[in-house]
Amino acid sequence: MGTGMRALAKTKQGRGLELVEVPTPTPGPGEILVRVEAASICGTDLHIYRWDAWAQGRIRPPLITGHEFSGVVEAVGPGVKKPQVGDHVSLESHVVCHTCPACRVGNAHVCLNTEILGVDRNGGFAEYAVVPAENAWVNPKGLPFEVGAVLEPFGNAVHTVFAGSGVSGKSVLITGAGPIGLMATLVARSSGAGPILVTDVNPYRLDFARRLGADRVINPLEGDPVEVARGMTGGGVEVLLEFSGNEQAIHQGLSALLPGGEARILGIPSDPIRFDLAGELVMRGVTLFGIAGRRLWRTWIEGTALVYSGRVDLTPLITHRFPMSRYQEAFELLASGRAVKVILDPRA
C-alpha cells in the first residue's frame, strides 16, 4: 500500500465530481481501513453529482462521495477486536451516536445525530476508506464484492417489506421500480406475498419487475393503477410499499389500499406534498409507516439471511460495471434510466 490513493470527490460547488489523488487515510481508535473492492452508485450520489437543491443544502466540499461499498479490512485502529484484518465487509452508512434518546430506546436507525458516509463524512468512492469498526458487517469470503456493495440499499427494501405485519400471504402494491423497489419485489416474492403489483413510468424497469416476480406491472401513463389493483384483489391491496417519492404515485397508492391496510413510505418527494388526511388515511383506517434506512442491526440480520441462503439473488440487479476512472459514463447511464445498479471498481 502506497501513501496515496485515487478517490472520487466533490471538490467544489457545482455539477460533477472529480477523480483526485489524496493521502491514504489511517484508522484511528475504533476505526478500520477498508480496501474498497466494489462501490455502487446510489440516487443520493446522483443528487450530489448533479448538485441539485438538496445537495447544495447538505454537502460541504471537499468530500469523498459514495456510501454503498464493500471490500477487505486492510488495517485496524487501536482497540478494534472485530472485524479483523482480511475480513470481507459491507458497510452500514449511518454513523450513530448511541447516546441520543432515539438510540437509547433501540431506534439507532433514526439517531438524532446521524452522520452518513459519503454525505457528511468521507465515503467509499476511493481505493481505501476509513470507517468506524462497528459499521462493518462481515460477509462470507465467497460472497461477490459487488453483491456486498448493494447489501446496504437492499436493507432499505428489507426494512420496508418487513415493517408492520409483513407481507406473507398479502396483496402488495409497489410504487416505484427503481433499485430499491425492484429489491422489494424480490423480498416480497420470497416472503410469500401475492399478488404483487408494481407501477413505474419507465418501461425498462417495469420489464425488470416482471422478470423478478411481479404478477402485474402498470405504467400509470397507460393505465389506472387504482382500477387494476382493485380489480385484481376484489377491493384493494393490503400493503402499499412506496419507493417513488412521486406525489401522484403516492395518492394512487393510498387510493389502491384496502381500508385497514398498511402504507409503508420510503420514497422522499423533492418538495412538500398535499394529501387528504381524513379521506386518504383517517377515515379509511390506514396504518402509515415512515421507513428510514435500516434497523440496526436487525435488518442486516434479516437481509443477509435471505441473500446467504439463496432465497434472494441480487446479481440480476447489477446491470453495469465500470472502472472508477469512467465515472462520468457510469453516472450518466444511471441517470438515463437504462440501468439498475451500477458498480464502480476503484482498483481497475
N, C-alpha and C positions, 0 to 999 in steps of 0.2 A: 504494500500500500504506500503510495507516494504522499507528498504533503499537500497536493492539490487535487481537486475533483471538478468534474463538469456538473452543472446544475441548470435547471430551467427556472428562471426567476422573473418576477415583476420588479424591474429595476427603477421604474419611474411611472408617473401617472400617464395614462393614455392606453390606447389599444395595443394588444400584442404582448408577447413575452420575449425574453432574450436568453440565449444559451451563453452561460458565463463560466469562467474558471474562478473557483473560490477555494479557500483553505478547507481541507478535510476536517470536520469537527471532531472534538474529543469528548467522550462521555464523562459527565460529572457524577457526583454521588446520586445513586438511584437511577442512573440512566444507562442506556445501551447504545452502541453504534451498530447500525444495520447496514450491511452491504445490499443495496437495493437491486433486485433481480427483475422485477416487473412492477410497473405502475400503470394504473388505469385512469383515463380521463373521465371526470365527473361533470355533471351540469354546473356545479359550483365553479369548476375550473374554467368552463366556458364563460361564465359571468365575469371572472377575473380577466380572461383573455380579451373579452370584448370591452371591458372597462365600462360597464353599464352603471346605472344609478346605485344599485346595491353595492357593487364593488367600490365605487367612489366613496361611499359612506363607511365602508368596513375595512378595506385593505390599506395598509401603511407600508409602501415600498421603502427599502428593498426587502423582498420576501421570496424565499424559495417556495414554490407552489406545490400542490399535489397532496392528497390525503388518502388515496386508495393505493396501497402498495404492499409488497411482500419482499422478503429477502432472507439473508443469513446473518445471524449475530456475529459480528466481527470482533467486538470487544465489549467489555462491561466496565462500568464505573465502580467506585468504592461502595461497598455494602450490598451489591447485587448478587443474589444467590440463584435467582431464576428470572429469565431464561439463562442458559449457558452458552458460551462461545460454540458456534457450529450449529445451534438450533435453527430450524427453519420457522419463520414467524410471519404472521399477518399483524397489522397494527390497527388498534382501535384509535380513531382520530380524535375523540373527545378527551381532553386532558382535564380532569376534575379535581376539586379541592378537598373533598372528603369531610369538610367541616361545616358547610352551609346547612341550613335546615333541610333542603331537598336531599342532599347526600345523606344526612343523618337518619332520615326516615326510609332509606332504601331507594331513592329516586335519583341516583347519581347521573342518569342519562339526561336529566334536566337541571343539572347543577347550576346554581346561580352565578358561578364564577368560571364557567366552561371556557377553555381555550381550544381552538381547533387547529390541528396540524395543517399546514399549507394555507391557513387563513389568518390565524392570529400569531402563529409561530412557524418557523421553517418546516417544510414538509418533505415529501418523498420523491419529487421530480429531480433526482440527483443520484450520483453514484453511491453516496453514503448519506445516512440521516441519523441524527441523534434524537432519541425519544425516551420518555420515561419507561423504565423496565416494566412497570405494571401495565403499560398499554400494549404489551406484546402478547399475542396468542400463539402458542407453539403448535405447529402443524406436523403431521406425519411427513417424513422426508420424501415420501413418494408422491405427495400432492404437488401437481404442477404449480410453479410460481405464479403463472397468470391466473389460475383459479384462486390461489391465495390472495392475489391482489384485489379480487372482486368480492371477497367474503365480507368486507366492511359494508358496501352498499347492499349486498344480499341480506345482511342483518336488518336493514330497513324494511325489506319485504317481509321477512320472517316476523318481525315485531308487529307489522300491520295485520298480517294474516292471523297471527295467534292472539291478538288482543281480544279483550272481551270474552265471548263464549266460543271463540274459534270459528272454524268453517266446516267441520266434519258433518257431512250429511245435509249441508245447507246450500241454497242457491246464492250465487255471488255475481255481482256486477263490478268489474274492474274498469275504472275510467282513467285512461292514460296508459298507452302501451310503450312508454319509454323503458329504459333498462330495468327500473325497479318494478314497474307494472308487469313486465314480462317475467321477472323473477317471481313475483307474487302469483302469476299464473301457474308456474311450476310448483310452488309451495301449496297452493290451493288444490291443484290436481293430486299431488302426492298425499294430501291430507283428507281426501275423500269428499271434497266439495262437488256440487253439481246441481243444476247446470252452471257452467262458468261462462259469463258473457264479458266481452272486452270491447271497449269503444276507443277509437282514436281517429284522427283525420289523415294519418299517414299510412298509405296502403302497404308500404314496405314493412312497417311494424305490425300492422294487422295480420299480414301473412305470417310473420313470426309467431304471433299469438296463436294463430290457428294451428301451426305446426307444433307448438308447445303444449297443446291440450285444451285450448278454449273450445267450448261447444258451439259458440256463435260469436262472430266478430261483426261489429257495426260501425260504419262510418257515419257520424252524425250529419255529414253534408249530403248523404244519400238516403238516410232513413231515420226514423224517430226511435232512439234507444228506449224511451219510456214505453212506447207501444210494443216494441219487440220484447222487452223484459216482462211486461205484464202478460203478454200473450204466451210466452214460454213457461211462465210459472203459475199462471192462473190468478194473478193479482199483484205480484211484485216480488223482487228478490229479498232474501232475508238479510243479506250483508252487502254493504257498499264499501269497496276499497278504492279510495280516491287518490290518484297519483298525478293528475294533470295540472292542478293549480289553475285550471281554466274556469271562469265564472259560469259559463253556460253548462259546462260538463258537470260542475258541482250541483247546479239546480236540477239538471236531468237525473243525476244520480240519486238525489234526495227524493225526487218525484217517483223514481222507479222502485223505491224501497217499499216493502210491505209495511203497513202500520205495525209498530212494535219492533221494527228491525233495528239493526246497528249500522251506523256510518262511522268508518274509520278513515280519518283525513290525514294524509301525509303531504299531498301536493300543496305548494305555497303560492298563492296568487301574487302577481307582481304589484298589484295595488289592492287597497281595501275593496271588498265587495259588499253588495246589499243582498239580504235574503229575508224571507218572511219567517220570523222566529216562531210565531204562533202556528201559521199554516204549514210550514215545512217540517217543524220539529215538535213543538209542544203538543199540539192537538192530535198529532199522529203517533205520539209516544215513542219517538225515535231516540235511541241512545247514541250519543255522539262522542267519539274518542279522538282527541288530538294526538297524533303519533309523532314523536320526536326521536330521531336516531335509533339507538338500540338500547335495550335494558342491559345494564352492566352487572354481571356478565351472563345473565340468564339467556339473552338472545343468542350470544355466541355459542353457548352450550347447545341450544335447540337447533341453530342453523348448521353448525358443523356436524351434528348428528345426522342431519339429512344428507349432507354432502359426502361425509366419510363413508356412510353406509351405501351410497349409490342410489338412494331414493330420489335425489335431485342431482342432475348433471348440468353444471353451469357452462360447460365448454361450448355448446352451440351459440351462446350469447356473446362469446368473444369472437367478433367478426373480423377484426383487423389488428395487425401488429406492425409497429414502426420502430426503427431506431430513434432515440430521443432527438437526434440531430434533424429528423424530418418532422418535428413537432408541428410546424405550421400546416403541413399537409394533413396531419392527423386531426388537428383541431377543426380545420375547415371541413373535412369529411364528416366528422361527428355533427357539426353544425348543420350540414346539409340534410340530415335525417336519414341518410343511407348507411347507417352503421348502428350498432347497439353498444357493445363495449369495445373500446379502442385501447390497446395496450402499448405503452412506450417501454422500450428496453434501454435503460441508461448505459448499459455495458456494450451495446453493439457498436 
